[in-house]
Amino acid sequence: MKKKRALPTAYATPTKDTRFEGTFEVLVPVPDRVKPHRAAQQFATLEAAEAWIHSPEGKDAIERILSESGK
């Protein structure tokens, strides 16, 4: 019997979009989706992106992304 693995939590990573080179973005892994969902915001530093993940605004946005993907 296979055990279900828990999805990884949201994480910050350097932005791949060359228009925003040098910034960071937050990616949210979504069940049944190959690519993670990108939160619509750019951050100047990795620390700012990680702080946003744990802020009330970030938690709400991540919850919204996950709930919308369950539809």
HUTA-V772175 format. One record per backbone hydrogen bond with DSSP energy under -0.5 kcal/mol. NH is the residue of the N-H (numbers start at 1). CO is the residue of the C=O. If there is no record, write none. Layout:
# HUTA-V772175
nh = {NH | NH}
co = {CO | CO}
This chain:
# HUTA-V772175
nh = {11 | 13 | 15 | 20 | 21 | 23 | 24 | 25 | 27 | 28 | 29 | 33 | 37 | 39 | 41 | 43 | 49 | 50 | 51 | 52 | 53 | 54 | 55 | 55 | 59 | 60 | 61 | 62 | 63 | 64 | 65 | 66 | 67 | 68 | 69 | 70 | 70 | 71}
co = {27 | 25 | 23 | 17 | 18 | 20 | 43 | 13 | 11 | 37 | 27 | 30 | 28 | 26 | 39 | 24 | 45 | 46 | 47 | 48 | 49 | 50 | 51 | 52 | 55 | 56 | 57 | 58 | 59 | 60 | 61 | 62 | 63 | 64 | 65 | 66 | 67 | 68}
